[in-house]
Amino acid sequence: MPFPETLLNCVHFFCSHSYRVRTTCICFVLLLHTGLAGAQLPKITPGGSKSNTTTLPEKPEEEVTQTLKKGNWTSFLGNNRNGTSEETGLNLNWNLQRPAVLWRVPLGGGFSSIVVAEGRIWTMATHLNNDYVVCFDALSGKKLWATSAAPTYLDGQRQARGPRSTPTYHAGKLYCLLPAGDLICLDSTSGKVEWKVNIFQISGAQQQEQKTIYYWGMSASPLIEGDLVILQPGGSNNNSVIAVNKNTGKLVWAAGNDPPGYASPIVIEAENRRQVIVPTGQSILSLSPDKGDLLWRIVWGNKYNCNCATPIWNDDSLFISSAYGTGCMRFALITQNEQIRPISRWKNLALQNQFATSIIKDGFIYGPHGDLAVVTYRCLDMQRGQVQWISRRVGKCTQIAVQDHLICLTEQGTLVLIEANPTEYREKGRLTGLLSFKAWAHPALANQRLYIRDEKRLICIDLKQK
């Protein structure tokens, strides 16, 4: 391994422990001798955790730690699953003030994003032959525990190893879906496994590896709705979407006949009904949360069953977008003859999200357009679907929105800060050299700290306005 990466691991080791200098030096020599890869998880504890004996940093960091516990980012794309943060007091002119990297730690392969709560952060990554759920202290980056969740997954096209979906934090528990359908519930503090099921086994849905080469594993992040966890194994016998009890993992209901997609479900309130919106491989479904009754369905998809961008609800309408020639659409929901019906307001090919979800801000849509060829970054008018501007300054990326700005993470590992301006592309700074290809996980923001990752490392960046 390159010496700078080894040195980085050792510096992190020094900062996280209080051993004597002689012991530290011995550990440093051992690291150099063994050539520990930077992509490996630090000090894995298979199958459980001893983090309940780990203490958070003492004063003078105690006040900062308490502040960290106030903010959270509990699910894929944030608390509201729309990629938008409500935080203020952020540094949003990187050309004048370059944000500092607070810490970085080694991490394994995978594309899971990060969730944050109670002063801790969680994600998933692969290490050797297993996929792990990993917990770090949000203040220092110290690893608190790592729990083995499933054998390491490699997709049929051999694109990459490791987890795809993002854990969901809820009431002291983590709900994690692994690529081969293993659903695991853990205690968020200790990493102890509360229960574990396989969603293919309990639903009867057939796994997809033998059906098509265009299969990249379970990628949709679990949705907590009341006492239920909503998931999508993608079955053809009234078992495309399922709900399990969040306390036991037992199947409560199953519905639908669509193949699985890769995007995550959301929940909305519309037409006096609470609705679970599920993007499948060939449609968008609306289901009642309590029983899974079908409320409406629209056909939406492509030959690869590759719907990857999460639908976005914006007060009175839904926006959906997919790549590979599918396009995008905005549609409203109305009630006719006591039935909820989706009514298209417009549909075009102007914005095609491959895997990153677009952001809606003040009546305009921002996001990357394209798949296997040139990818551009675009702004569309929400009302009519007309393109406002196109830029090649960003390319393929994931993104979140903060304070009238967009933070984009390119797949090459560069952070780009863009003003959410419908009249022109206006860049407010970029940070290069942080991560490397493939940086496909969406950023997460909590307590004025930005968390990003690739297949080798996890980084925390200070976004507090000075």
N, C-alpha and C positions, 0 to 999 in steps of 0.2 A: 504494500500500500504506500501511497505517497507520504513523505515525512510530515508535511503540514497537517494532513488529516490526523495522523498519529499524535502529533503535538496538540492538536485541538482536543482530541479525546482526553489526553492527559491533563490539560488545563482544566477541562470540565471536571475531571476526577479530583483534582486538587481543590477546586472550589467547593465541591460537594462533601468533602470528608475532612476529618480533623486528626488523621493519623500522624505519627511522627515522621519527620523528614526521611529517616532511614527507610521506613516501610514504604513511603511514597516513592522513593527512588527505586526500590526493588520492583514495585508495580510498574514503574515507567519502563524499566529494562525488560520486564516480562512482556509488556505490550509490544515493544519493538521486536522482540524475539519471535513472538507468535504471529505477528502480522495481522492483527484483528482488523477485519474489513470495516470501513466506515459505514457501510450500509447495515451492519449487524446491530441488533438491539443491545443496549448495555446491560450486562448482568441479568439475563433472563431468569425468572423464577417460575418454572413450568407448573401449571395446574393450580396456582393459588397465589397467596400474597402474605407478606408479613408487614405490610405497610401500616397496620394499626399501631405499630410500635415506633413508627417514624414520626419525628416531630418537625413542625414547620420552623423556618428560620426564626431565631430569637431576636429581641430588640437589638438595633434600632429598626429592624424590618417589620416588627409586629404591626405597626400602624398601616404600612403598605399592604401587608397580608390581609388585614381586615377589610381594606378597601377593595382588594381583589375579590373577596367573597361576595361583594354586593352585585357585581355584574356577571352576566352569563350569556352563553350562545349555545343553546341546549340541543339543537338539532341541525340536520343538513340545511344549509341556507339560512340558518339563524332561528330565532324563537318563533317567527311567523312563517318560516319556509318561503320567503320571498327575496332573500339575499340582501335585505335592507336593515341597516343598523340605526337605532335611534340615539346613539351616543353623540355627545357634543364635546367641545373643548379639544378638538383634534388638530394636529399639524397637517394642514392641507395646502401647503406650498413648499414642496420638496426642493424647488429650485433655490429657495432662500434658506431653508433649514432642512438639511439632510437627516432623515430619521436614523437613530442609532439601533444597531442590533444588540439586544439585551443578553440573549444567550442562544446557543445552537447546540443541539445534541444529535448523536447518530440515531438513525432509524432505518428500518428495513423497507422492502418493496411494498407496493400497494398504492391505492388511490383514495383511501378513506380520508375525508376531511376531519376537522378537529371540532370537538364540543368542549364547552367551558362552563363550570359551575363550582361554587364553594371553594374557590382558590385552587382548583385542580383542572387539568385538561386531560382529555382522553382521545385516542385515535386507535387505529388498527394497522398492523404491519406484519410482514413475514420475516421469519428468522429460521434459517436452516430448513427444516422440513415441516414447520408448523406456522400457522397464522395466529397472531396474538392480539389481545386487547391490552393496551398499554396506558398507564396513568403517570402523569408528570405533575410536579408542583408548578403552578402557573407563575410563581414569582421567580424561582431560581432555575427551572428546567430540570431539577433533580427527578430521576425516575423513582416513583414510589412503589409501583408493582407492575407486573406483566403476567397475564393469565393466558395459558394456551387454550385456543378456542376450537381449532379444526386443523386437519392436515392442509399444507400449503396447496393453493389452487393455481393451476396453469391453464389458461384458456386454449381452445382448440386451434387457434391461429398462432399460439405461442407468442402472443404479444407481450405478456408480462405475468409475473407471479403476484400473489397476495390478494388481500381484501379489496373490494370495490366500494361497498356502501359505507355510510358513516354511522357511528353509534348514535343512539338517541338517549338523552338523559331525562329521567322523570322521577321525581320524589325519591332521590337517593338510590335509584337503580339505573343500570345501563342496559339497553336492548340492542343487541348487535347481530346483524345478519351476515353470514359468511357466504362466499361465492357458490358453494355447492349446496346451499339451502339450510345449513345449520343455524338455528336461531338460539341465541344464548342470552340469558338474563343474569347480570352480575350485581353484587353490592358495589356501589360506586366508590366507597371508601376503602374497602379491603381487597376487592377483586374476586371475592368468593363467588362461585357459581351457585345461583339460586335454583335455576332449572335450565334444561336444554332440550330442544326438539329439532327435528328436521322437517321443514315445511313441505317437502315433497312426500315424505312418508305419511304425515298426518292428513294431508289433503288428497293424496292419491294422484296428484299431478305428475306427469312424466318429466323427468329431467331432459334438458334440451341438447345435450352434447351429441346425441345420435341423430338429431333431427336436421341440423344445419351447421355449416362451418362458421356461420356468422353468430356465434354465441360466446359471450364474454363473461358469463357468470352472473349470479344474482347481484345487482347493483343498486336496487331501490332501497332507500333507508327506511327503517320501520317508522310507522306513524302511530303515536299514542292518541287514542280517542276514548275518553272515559276509562272504562276498565278493560279496553281492548287494545291489541296491537294489530294494525292492519298491514298485510303483506301481499305479495303477488307472485305465487309460484308459476302461474300461467298454465292452467289446465283446460281441457276441452270438454269436460263433463261436469259443468256447474262447479268448477273448482279453480277458476282463474285467479280470483281474489279471495283471500281468507282473513278471518279475524280470530285471534286466540286471546284467551284470558291473560292479562298482564301479570297476574300473580302466580299462575300455574302453568301456562303454556298450552292449556287444553283448547282444542278447536271449539269455537262458538258458532260460526257460520261460514259458509263458502258460497261463491256466486260467480257467474260469468263463464264464458267459453273462449276467451282470447288467449293467444300466446303471450308470454311475458315481454314487457318492455324493460327499459333500463332506468327510466325516470321514476322519481319518488312521488307517492300520493300526497295530497293535501286535503284539508277540510275547510269548507266555506259555509257561510250563512247566506242563502239566497231564496227568494220567493217563499219566505217564512218556513224554510226547511233547512236543517243542517244536512250537508251533503259531503260524502267522501268522494273526491275526484281522483280517479286512478288512470294514469296513462299506461295502456297495455301496448303490445307489439303492433296492434292493428286498429286501435280505437282509443277514445277517451270515454270512460265510464263514470256515471254518477250513481252512487249507492247510498242507501240509508244506513247510518252507522249502527243502529241497534240490531237489525236483522239481515242486512245485506241486500235488501230489495232493490231491484234495478229501477232507477228514476228516469234516466235517459242514457242514450249512447249515440256517439257519432263515429263514423268510420274515419280513421286517421292513421296513416302509416306508409311504409315503403316495403320494397321486396326483401329487405334485411330484417324486418321487424324491429327497426332501430329507432324507436322514440326514446330519446335520452334526456331532453331538457324538460324540467318540471313545469307544469302549467302555472300561470300566475293569475291570481284573482285581483281585480282592480275595481273595487267598489260596486260596479254594475255589470262587469263583463269579464270573460276569461280570455287570456292570450295563450296560444299554443304555437310551438315552432319545432320543426324537425328538418334534418338535412336529407341528402340523397334525392333531391328533386321534390321533396314533400312541400316545403314552404311554410307559411304561417297564416294564422287566422285569429281574428277577434270575434267572439260571439257572445250574445246576451242570453239570459235565461228568462223566459216568460211562462206564465201559467195559462193554459188553454184547456177548457173542459176538465178542470181539476188535475191536469197533468202538466208537469214541468217540461218545457221544450227548449232546446237550444236553437237560437236564431242567429245566423251568420250576419255580421255587420260588414265585414270585408275579408277577403282571402287573396293572397298573392304569393309570389316567389321571392319577394324582396329581402326577406330575412330568414335564413335557414340555420338554426342552431344545431351543431353536431352533438355536443354533449354539455356545453355550458348553458345555463339558464339565463335568459335575458332579464334586464332590470327595467321596471316601469317607474318613471320619475316625472311628476308634474305633467302628465299627459303625453309623455314621449317614451319610446322604447329604445333601449340601448343594448347592443350585443354583437357577438361575432357572427359572421355569415360565411358559410362554406364548409367543405368537408375534406376531400382528398386533393383538391387543387389549391389555388390561392385563396386565403382566408382574409376577409376585410372586416373592419369594425364599422358598425352603422348606427344611425339614429333614424327612427321612423316616427311619424305622427300617429299617435294612438287612435285618434278619431277616424282617420281616413286610410291609414296604412301607407302613406306616401313617404318615400325616402327623403330625409332632410339633409344628410351628408354621409359621405363614405370616406374612410381613412385606411391606409395601409400601414399605419404607424404601430399597430398593435399585433394583428394577426390572431392566430388561434390562442384562446385564453379562457380562463375562468374569471369570475368577478363578483364583487359585492358593492353596495352603495352606502355612502356615508356623507351626511351633511352636504347635499347638492354636489357630490363628487362620486366618481366611480374608481374603485381600485381594481385594476386588472392584473392578473398573474399570467404571463405568457407561458406556453408549454416549454420554452427554453429557460424559464426560471427568472425572468425579469419582471419587476413590479412597475406598473405604469399608473400614474395618477392623472385622471381626466376630469375636467369640469363637466358636469351634466348640463351642457349648453346646446339647445336644439338648433342654434344658428350656425355653429361651426365646431370643428374639432379643436379643443383647446387643452393642451397638455400642461400639467402643473409640476411635472418632474418624473424621473424614472430611476430605479435602483437596479443596477446590473450586477451579475456575478453572485447572486444570493443562492440560487438553486441551479439545477441542471435538468436537461431533458430526461424523463418525461415528468414535468411538473403539472399534473392534471387535476390535483385536488383543489377544491374551492378554498379560498382564504376564510378565516374566521376572525372575528373582532370582539373583544370583551375588555372592559376596563382600560380603554385607550391603548391596548396592546393588540397587534396584528400577528396572527399565527399562520405560517405557511409551511408547506412540506413538498418534498419530491420523493424519489424512491431510495434516498440515502440519508436524509437529515430532516430535522424539524427545527424551525427558526422562530424566535419571538422578536418582534420589532416594536420599538417605542414610538407610538403615534401621539403622545401627549403634547399639546401645545405648550411651549415654554414661555 
